[in-house]
Amino acid sequence: MYVSDAYSRIQVFKKARWTGGKAIIVAGTTGPEDHLWNATQMSANFAYRTLTYQGFTKETIFYLSPNIELDLDSNGKADDVDSLTTNKDLEYAITTWAKDADALTLYIVDHGGNETFQMSDGETLSASELAAWLNQADISGKVTVVYDACYSETFMQPFTQSSDEARKETRDDGTIPSEPDQEWIVMTSASPET
């Protein structure tokens, strides 16, 4: 598969065999007037399709979106989005649905702020909340977080603590950064300030 962007950069994806695990896609929004919504939905839908090309199925992908009427697998049913984009439903997806998965891929796309992500109109997700939920999930394998939003550097700070810091640090809100033996990969797509 080849993908080209507006700058004529071409990326080639190699076919790989799916080795297990689950994936969660989060398409956030600021509300009805969100000027990034079309790009957000396109990116989230592309992530869904890319995961299915890699062997994931509807049963191994949990998709959160404000648009629950999507039919991404062309089966004539709007049954591909599992939930609206809320903190409560993301917490459920991570700590219950994905609990004890062999591996987890988490793709988050929309507006970001300083250590926050815009889930929906009036609801934000803090980086420390997300890190705490991922720690609770007890994923035995690799956890890959792809964060596609502004201020990505500030959002990933709770995930990049060194082993010694992670062992010693307990935050004021009671959360603990990623466990020293947890294998996390965090990828971001924006600069620290934009």
C-alpha positions as CSV (number, residue, x, y, z in Angstrom):
1,M,0.0,0.0,0.0
2,Y,1.3,3.5,-0.9
3,V,0.2,6.7,0.8
4,S,1.0,10.2,-0.4
5,D,0.6,13.5,1.5
6,A,0.1,17.1,0.3
7,Y,3.9,17.5,0.1
8,S,4.3,14.6,-2.3
9,R,6.0,12.4,0.3
10,I,5.2,8.8,-0.3
11,Q,5.1,6.1,2.4
12,V,5.1,2.4,1.6
13,F,3.5,0.0,4.1
14,K,4.7,-3.6,4.1
15,K,2.2,-6.3,4.7
16,A,2.8,-7.8,8.1
17,R,1.2,-10.7,9.9
18,W,-1.0,-9.8,12.8
19,T,0.3,-11.4,16.0
20,G,-2.6,-10.7,18.3
21,G,-3.7,-7.9,20.6
22,K,-6.3,-5.3,20.6
23,A,-6.6,-1.7,19.3
24,I,-8.5,1.4,20.5
25,I,-9.2,4.4,18.2
26,V,-10.3,7.7,19.7
27,A,-11.7,10.4,17.4
28,G,-12.1,13.5,19.6
29,T,-14.0,16.7,18.8
30,T,-14.5,20.2,20.3
31,G,-18.1,20.1,19.2
32,P,-20.4,20.9,16.3
33,E,-18.2,23.8,15.0
34,D,-14.9,21.8,15.1
35,H,-12.9,23.0,12.1
36,L,-10.7,19.9,12.3
37,W,-13.5,17.3,12.5
38,N,-13.4,16.2,8.8
39,A,-9.6,15.6,9.1
40,T,-10.0,13.9,12.5
41,Q,-12.7,11.5,11.2
42,M,-10.7,10.8,8.0
43,S,-7.6,10.0,10.1
44,A,-9.5,7.8,12.6
45,N,-11.2,5.9,9.8
46,F,-7.9,5.5,8.0
47,A,-6.5,4.0,11.2
48,Y,-9.4,1.6,11.4
49,R,-8.9,0.4,7.9
50,T,-5.2,0.2,8.3
51,L,-5.6,-2.0,11.4
52,T,-8.0,-4.3,9.5
53,Y,-5.5,-4.7,6.7
54,Q,-3.0,-5.8,9.4
55,G,-5.4,-8.5,10.6
56,F,-7.4,-6.8,13.3
57,T,-11.1,-7.4,13.2
58,K,-14.2,-5.5,14.3
59,E,-14.0,-7.6,17.5
60,T,-10.4,-6.6,18.3
61,I,-10.9,-2.9,17.5
62,F,-12.8,-0.6,19.9
63,Y,-13.7,2.7,18.1
64,L,-14.8,5.8,20.0
65,S,-16.3,8.6,17.8
66,P,-19.0,11.3,18.0
67,N,-20.3,9.8,14.7
68,I,-21.8,6.4,15.6
69,E,-23.4,6.0,12.2
70,L,-20.2,4.8,10.4
71,D,-20.2,1.7,8.2
72,L,-16.5,1.2,7.7
73,D,-16.7,-2.5,6.6
74,S,-19.4,-1.9,4.0
75,N,-21.8,-4.5,5.5
76,G,-24.8,-2.1,5.3
77,K,-24.9,-1.6,9.1
78,A,-23.6,1.2,11.2
79,D,-22.0,-1.2,13.7
80,D,-18.3,-0.2,13.5
81,V,-18.2,2.5,16.2
82,D,-18.4,1.0,19.7
83,S,-19.1,4.2,21.7
84,L,-19.2,7.9,21.8
85,T,-16.0,9.7,22.7
86,T,-16.1,10.1,26.4
87,N,-13.6,9.6,29.2
88,K,-15.9,7.0,30.9
89,D,-16.0,4.9,27.7
90,L,-12.3,5.2,27.0
91,E,-11.6,4.1,30.6
92,Y,-13.9,1.1,30.0
93,A,-12.2,0.3,26.7
94,I,-8.7,0.3,28.4
95,T,-9.4,-1.1,31.8
96,T,-12.1,-3.7,31.0
97,W,-12.4,-4.4,27.3
98,A,-8.6,-4.5,26.6
99,K,-7.6,-5.9,30.1
100,D,-5.1,-8.7,29.8
101,A,-4.7,-8.2,26.1
102,D,-1.4,-9.6,24.6
103,A,-0.7,-6.1,23.2
104,L,-2.6,-2.9,22.8
105,T,-2.4,-0.2,20.1
106,L,-4.1,3.1,21.0
107,Y,-4.6,5.8,18.3
108,I,-5.8,9.2,19.6
109,V,-6.6,12.0,17.1
110,D,-8.0,15.6,17.5
111,H,-7.2,18.8,19.5
112,G,-4.6,18.7,22.2
113,G,-3.6,21.1,24.9
114,N,-0.9,21.2,27.6
115,E,-1.0,17.6,28.9
116,T,-4.7,17.3,27.8
117,F,-6.7,16.0,24.9
118,Q,-10.1,17.2,23.8
119,M,-12.4,14.2,23.9
120,S,-15.7,15.9,23.2
121,D,-17.5,19.3,23.7
122,G,-16.6,20.2,27.3
123,E,-14.7,17.0,28.2
124,T,-10.9,16.7,28.2
125,L,-8.6,13.8,29.0
126,S,-5.5,14.4,31.0
127,A,-2.3,12.5,30.2
128,S,-2.0,11.3,33.8
129,E,-5.5,9.8,33.6
130,L,-4.6,7.9,30.5
131,A,-1.3,6.7,31.9
132,A,-3.1,5.5,35.1
133,W,-5.7,3.5,33.0
134,L,-3.0,1.9,30.9
135,N,-1.3,0.8,34.1
136,Q,-4.5,-0.7,35.5
137,A,-5.1,-2.7,32.3
138,D,-2.2,-5.0,33.0
139,I,-1.3,-5.5,29.3
140,S,1.3,-8.3,29.1
141,G,2.9,-7.1,25.9
142,K,3.7,-4.0,24.0
143,V,1.5,-0.9,24.4
144,T,1.7,1.5,21.5
145,V,0.2,4.9,21.9
146,V,-0.1,7.0,18.7
147,Y,-1.0,10.6,19.7
148,D,-2.0,12.8,16.8
149,A,-2.8,16.2,18.3
150,C,-1.2,19.5,19.2
151,Y,1.0,19.8,22.3
152,S,2.0,16.2,21.8
153,E,5.3,16.6,23.7
154,T,3.5,17.7,26.9
155,F,1.0,14.9,26.6
156,M,3.6,12.1,26.4
157,Q,5.6,13.2,29.4
158,P,3.8,10.8,31.8
159,F,4.7,7.9,29.4
160,T,8.4,8.7,29.2
161,Q,9.5,8.6,32.8
162,S,12.8,6.8,33.4
163,S,12.6,3.5,35.3
164,D,14.0,5.1,38.5
165,E,11.6,8.0,38.3
166,A,8.6,5.7,37.7
167,R,9.5,3.6,40.7
168,K,9.8,6.7,43.0
169,E,7.1,9.0,41.7
170,T,3.5,9.0,42.8
171,R,1.7,12.1,41.7
172,D,-0.6,14.3,43.9
173,D,-3.6,12.8,42.2
174,G,-2.5,9.3,43.2
175,T,-1.5,8.1,39.7
176,I,1.8,6.5,39.0
177,P,3.6,6.8,35.6
178,S,4.2,3.7,33.5
179,E,5.6,0.7,35.3
180,P,9.4,0.2,34.8
181,D,8.8,-3.2,33.2
182,Q,6.0,-2.0,31.0
183,E,7.0,-1.9,27.3
184,W,5.4,1.3,26.0
185,I,6.0,3.0,22.6
186,V,4.7,6.5,22.3
187,M,4.6,8.3,18.9
188,T,3.5,11.8,18.4
189,S,2.9,14.0,15.4
190,A,3.1,17.6,16.5
191,S,5.6,19.9,18.2
192,P,5.5,20.8,21.9
193,E,3.7,24.1,21.3
194,T,1.4,23.4,18.3
